[in-house]
Amino acid sequence: MLKGLAFGPITQVMSYSRYVVNGRRFCTRASEKTTQDSGVYLEAETSVNGTEEIKKVLYYGVIQEILVMDYYTFRVPIFKCDWANTSNGIKVDDGFTLVNLHRLNQFQNDQFILASHAKQVFYSRESETSDWYVVLKAPPKGFHDLGKFDEDAYMSYAPLDVYKLDDCVGDEDEGYVRADCEAIPV
């Protein structure tokens, strides 16, 4: 791997409209028709005003291009994204994160992220007249919300009393051979 990094990537880069990373399917905004798989967010940590205090920052964006860089022995998928403005393009209202997708392109010089760092989100428009979209985070891979387990839902029969089994068993042995058809030798 170190040798591949030292030589650098192949000069030609592959471009995709859809790509699966960490079990999630991402697509570019231009290729979306009925799905909304182009929304991403990135969790980053930054120092506050040059101090040792660390602050978590969330960046929300939309995938414009999916590129795969080939380093001969391994490949690295990267996403080129348009990012929402962190100062006036993201807000929290009543516990919901809202993003203005019409105020993008904040980071013109830093649009690329590793695809493995991207987390998927879906954007739902707040209203027809609004530029703001509600952020809906995709559930983790392999997560299935089955609701609360209710034992009573599976208890359709009354429990069997073991002491009453003697009353059910007759003196005659039951045969495990059908009597209504001819036997076929095997």
Residue, then its C-alpha position, 0 to 999 in steps of 0.5 A: m500500500l505504501k508503494g502505491l501511495a509513493f507512486g501516486p494514482i493513475t492519471q486517469v480517474m474513473s467517474y461514476s453516477r452511483y457507487v456503494v460505500n460501506g453498504r450504502r448506495f450513493c449517487t450524484r445529484a444529476s443522476e437522481k430521479t426517484t431516489q434521494d441518495s445524493g445527500v451527505y454529511l461529514e462530522a469533523e472536529t476542530s479546535v476553537n480559536g486556536t485553543e485545545e478545546i475541541k468542537k464537533v462541526l457537521y457539514y451538510g452537502v450534496i454529491q456532484e461527482i463520484l470519482v475513484m482514484d486508482y493507486y495500482t494496488f488499491r482504489v480510493p473513492i472520493f466525493k466532490c460535494d457542494w456544501a451548505n454554508t455553515s454560517n447561514g445555511i444550516k439551522v436547528d428548529d424544534g429539534f430538526t436540522l434544516v439546510n438551505l440547499h440553495r446556498l451551496n458552494q461554501f468551500q470551493n477550494d475544499q470540495f472533496i471528501l473520502a467516500s468512507h467518511a461520508k454519512q448518508v442523509f436525505y433532504s425533505r423540503e420544508s414547504e413548497t415555497s421554502d428554500w430550507y430542507v429538513v435533514l433526515k439521517a439514514p439509519p445505520k447499516g443493518f439496523h431494522d426497527l422491529g418495534k417493541f417485542d410483545e410476548d402476548a402477540y405470540m401467545s395464541y394458545a393457552p399454556l398446556d397443563v402437563y398433568k392432563l397429558d395422561d388423560c389425552v393418551g389412549d391405551e391403543d398405539e397409534g400407527y404411523v402407516r397410512a391405511d388408505c393406500e397401497a404400500i410401495p416397496v422401497 
